Amino acid sequence: MPVRERLYFVEPNGRKFTKTAVGADEAAAAAYADAIAAITVGTLQRATLSSDVANADLPAVHAAGTYSDATFHFRKGTENANVHFEQLANAYAEVIDGTPSGNVDTGNADIQDYADAWSTANGGGWSLVEAHYVK
């Protein structure tokens, strides 16, 4: 049975939002939640996994800076999955000749960690093909 960890954030402008990490077990859900939090701009208020997670156990957050929504495109054989991601830090933008391209730098270690965690949480075997910022 899948395990869900829900993260409760507040944007720098005060708007509240949540993100959910689903994994095959508690360890996969926690790893996925950690990867989500690491690249999300906002203040993490709390997390739940059947019950509230103690504040001391909250994952590290990319807590400040500019951000945009993004779409991650994953592929597994002939299957495709597009994952909408809110509040991705703009610091992960791919830069070409000194200018952000509108793409996410999929070679960045944090983005790779997110992609690996997403793949594992969704049965494994998924590859991150590309990612783009969206407005």
N, C-alpha and C positions, 0 to 999 in steps of 0.2 A: 504494500500500500504506500503511495507517495506521501512524502512529508512536506509540509509547507511552512516556510518561514516568511512572515510578513514584516517588512520594514516600514516604519512610519516616519516620514521626513517633513520638514518645513523648508520651503524655498526662502532665499534671502529676502524676497518681498512679502513673506508671511503666508503664502498659500500653502496649504497642507496637501501632501500627496503620499501615496503608498506604492511600494513595489513588492512583488511576491516572488520568492524563489521556491521552486518545487523540485524535489530530488527523490531518488528511489529510496533513500534512507536519510536519517538525521544528519549524518556527516556530509552527504552530497548536497542537501539543502543548505546547510551552514556554509559550505565552501562556495556555493553559488551566491548566497546572500553576501558573503564577504567580498566576492568579485564585483557584484552589483554596487555595493556601497563604495568601494574604492574609486569608482569612476563617476559617481553621482554627486552633483553639486547640491548642497543643502545641509541642514542640520538634522541628524538622525535623532529622533526623540525616543523611540523604543522599538523593540522587535518582539514578535510573538511566535511561539512554537508550541502550540497547545496551551501555553501559559506565557506570561511575560518573561522575557530574557532579562537577567540582571544587567544593570547599566555597565557594570565592570566587564561584561562579556560582549558588549556591542562591538561590531567590527569598525576598523578605522574608516574614516570618510574623507573624501575629497571635498572639504567643507566650504571652500570659498572659490571665487573666480567667476568668469563668464561661462555660460552654458547654452546649449541648444539641444533640441531633440534629435535623435538619429535613428536610422534603420540599419540593422545588421542582417545581412543575407547569408544564410547557412545552406549547405548542400550535403546530402547523404545519398550517394548513388544517384537515382533519378528524382529523389524527393528534394523539395526546396522549402525553406522556412524563412519568412521575413519577421524579424522581431523588432517592434517599436520600442525605443529606449528613451525615456524622458530624462532631461537634465544631465546629459553627458557633458562633462567639462570640455570646453573648447581647447584646452591644453592638449587634447588628443588629436587635433586636426593634423592631417598630412600637409606638410609645407613643401612647396615646389618653388625653387628660385626665390625664397624669402616670402612667399605669399601663401596663405592657407588655401587649399584647393577645393574645399567643400567635402572632401573625403575624410574619413577617419583613418588614422595611421594604424593599419591592422598589424604592423610589425611591432608596435609598442608592447612591452611586457605586460602592462596592466590590461590592455585590450586582449592580448593572447590568453591571460589568466581568465578573463571573463568568458572568452569563446570556449576555452577548455571546460570551464565549469558549466556553461550552458549545455555543451555537448553531453557531458557526463550526466547532468540532471535530466536530459532528454533521451537517455538510452545509449549514448555514445555513438561514435562513428561520424559525427557531424563535423564539417570543415567550414570555417568562416571564409566566404568567398570575397565579400566586399562589405563596406559600411559607408554610409553617407549621412551627413548632417542634413536635417530638414527643418523648415520653419513652420 
